[in-house]
Amino acid sequence: MTVALFVPCYINQFYPNAAIATLQLLEKLGVNVEYPLNQTCCGQPMANSGYENLAEGCSKLFTDNFEGYDYIVSPSGSCALHIKEHLHPSDSPDATKKIRKSIYELSEFLTDILKVEQLNAVFPHRVGLHQSCHGQRGLKLSQMTELTAPPFSKPEKLLKMVKGIELVELSRKDECCGFGGTFCVTEEAISVKMGKDRISDHISHQAAYITSPDMSCLMPMEGLLNRQDSAVKVLHIAEILNSR
Amino acid sequence: MSNQKNHAELSKIFNKDEDRVNWHDETLWWVRQKRDKATHAIADWELLRELASQIKNNVLSDLDAYLMQFEAKAAENGITVHWAADAVEHNQIVKEILDRNGIKQMVKSKSMLTEECHLNDYLEEHGIDVIDSDLGERIVQLAKEPPSHIVLPCIHKKKEEIGDLFHIHLGTEAGMSDPQVLTETARLHLREVFLTRKAALTGVNFAVAETGEFVVCTNEGNADMGAHLADVHIASMGVEKLIPERKHLGVFLRLLTRSATGQPITTYSSHFKRPRKGQEMHIILVDNGRSTQLGRPDFRNSLKCIRCGACMNTCPVYRRSGGHSYHTAIAGPIGSILAPNLDMKDYADLPFASTLCGSCTNVCPVKIDIHGQLYKWRQVIVEKGYGDRKKAAGMHVMDWTLASPSLFNLAGKTGRWILKYAPFAVNNSMNPWYKHRDMPKPPATSFTEWFKTNRPK
């Protein structure tokens, strides 16, 4: 099976280890991974700020890079959701339609397409799972506490395959981290408060690591943890699933 | 309410007292948890939401016909029906009714519509005294503040602050903050009001087109006390409050209070159908922008709202910024998709006061896609030129960079270089990220660079 790897811009530049782990994990599972070198960004930062029209250049570039693939996998629920819901370049509607159907966030690709039932990973630490909103409520990677429906969690299912891992229970299972794209600077006060509350939920339950299918949630949490000189670390879920 | 206020600035002020933010957040989270408990006790909760959503969609699709049916039935029942195109007309109609009856004092139960229309201010300017009879509303009225929440108007106030207000206005002992004592004081104070007011205004939760009756839901019985004792009963309702048939109340009454506070039903769900002998009963059907919203395909279903407040209780931003930060009568996520319809310039900030986490959409009992509409309002606001100008320049630069792989790689390299060798360029007070958070530690290479080295073709 061949898949195209879409690495979100900020992961590419600031968190390459999350992308390397994603690549290695997919390769370990027997997937032929292609990485289109001219990729940049899904266009979400502009679109969420109200400049969907300006994201046209990004959309076109994205389409040029990922046209024709049956599976596009990304280590980000948020960016995958943006492609699924808002990719619309004007000149190639068929290619766009196909891309929107072919994009997968990493953990849903592992559970739903590869149907992974076991992993050769070891991570003997206490880990808190942050349910990133766009992955959870947008892509339905896991059940949402607001709904009266049977529980499930694709990321949690995968994490439970990791030897030695101890998942911590949180007081608020699926509250937002406060990142929200440009929200994190335009509404700095609230964004920081939301992030502080989120990390203290993990810390009070003695998590040594906070993980998530979205690095964009972990990024501000890491910034707050480092500022507080906390020993708690953040890791993208791929890095745990790929650990040994 | 027009001004230069914006949500980010007002939230910053609210967040100066972190203990208070924690208290506000915990209080509303507790309400959200009560809601969860109540909804999980109903096997078909999600089905009930879907049903309510479809009933409301049906109403919105045929609103004119339902309104005329309601008008005819209500008139048959002896209710005088008035139509108000906007807030000004609504306020004038109320005043005319009071003037005609020579009434200078009125008691009013909870009505967010009258907050939206700023009725109290208008009547006060014209020498008419209004007393809000809902306890929370009365408290914020004494504090000369607007409500901060549509169901829990004084949720931002601590009992000690309420004690101080009651000491000043209702003569309780200084320092008395026992809720039981304060409530009993308010009860006696309001009892006097109920007995002496000749006019009572109530809101409307549901109006039944089939029968021409309307239903008012309260926990305190204050709407009934007011309306039953007054010679004139005025009910103000937004035109979207209709439901087709009485049996549909079985759907909405089950959803409303479970969503709002986690109660199975309001203590009082009072049906008003015809005036009692010698009483005048008026209903004012208010548009105030609703037909404009109905004409916006992307936003029309915001009119399904039954004002339960669940989206506020669940909203991580609302819980930490307080209702007043939204500087509009209806705060929170729902207010942020309703307000721009009334004034796109004054409320241009509100659709951006969200992380688009989507929790609001999931708790909404009538399935309004609230966070989807917040995203869509952002596009409209920018397109119409009401967006943040400073942001626009940055967005253009971002677009140029991200639409070009070579520029992107160069910018990334530069960014990582700066973080490594010149961190002072970003780690300073000009960078809002850095105020409370460290910047990411710069890696040696980007993923693309790593890939080229480690997976050579």
Interface residues (C-beta under 8 A of the other chain):
Chain A: V7 C9 I11 N12 Q13 F14 Y15 P16 N17 A19 I20 L23 Y35 L37 N38 Q39 T40 C41 G43 P45 M46 A47 N48 S49 G50 Y51 E52 N53 L54 A55 G57 C58 K60 L61 C133 H134 R137 G138 M144 T145 E146 L147 T148 A149 R172 D174 E175 C176 G178 F179 G180 G181 T182 F183 C184 V185 T186 E187 E188 A189 I190 S191 V192 K193 M194 G195 K196 D197 M219 P220 E222 G223 L224 N226 R227
Chain B: H7 A8 S11 K12 N15 E18 V21 D25 W29 D36 T39 H40 I42 W45 E46 T314 P316 V317 R320 S321 P351 F352 A353 S354 T355 L356 C357 G358 S359 T361 N362 V363 Y375 R378 Q379 I381 V382 E383 G387 D388 K391 A392 M395 H396 M398 D399 W400 T401 L402 A403 S404 P405 F408 G412 G415 R416 P432 W433 K435 H436 R437 D438 M439 P440 P442 P443 T445 S446 F447 T448 W450 F451 K452 R455
